[in-house]
Amino acid sequence: MIIISNPHDLASRRFVLEHGEGHTILEMPDALELYPRIPGGPCVPVHVPAYRDPDTGADVEEAEAIYAFPADLAEVEAFIAAAEQRAIDHPYGGGS
């Protein structure tokens, strides 16, 4: 997992100290080269699988989302699990 950190922000430094071991840490401002639209840190880029929106019936392509300011990694993992389950429950129809 990638964690984007702002070394000038106390919450971001604490997040990395608590959850950073074993993960790739990218620090601001260097992280902006790969992720120019991040709101600061801590942030975690996550893969959101393609799915069919159950409300509109429209297909939503897979994307990379930025999970900003998580309280902990469990929160990010819950978001990832929910996105994966949504893709299972509402399979992508191929863009039709």
C-alpha angles and dihedrals in degrees: 000000000000119000118194112210135191104210090200092060120082095210090051093050091049092049091053092046091051101037108016102090111111094011133099111256119205116187129211131278092025091053089064089074090066099027109030095170102055116129095218130282154000094034133148123206109222134186114240111199121224116267143163112256105241092209099050104019089230120138115244115205121227114270145171112250129191113232101206128205100354117188090222142336092270088066091053092046090051090052091050092048091050092049091049092047091049089055090051094046095044108030120205111256098211098265098299 
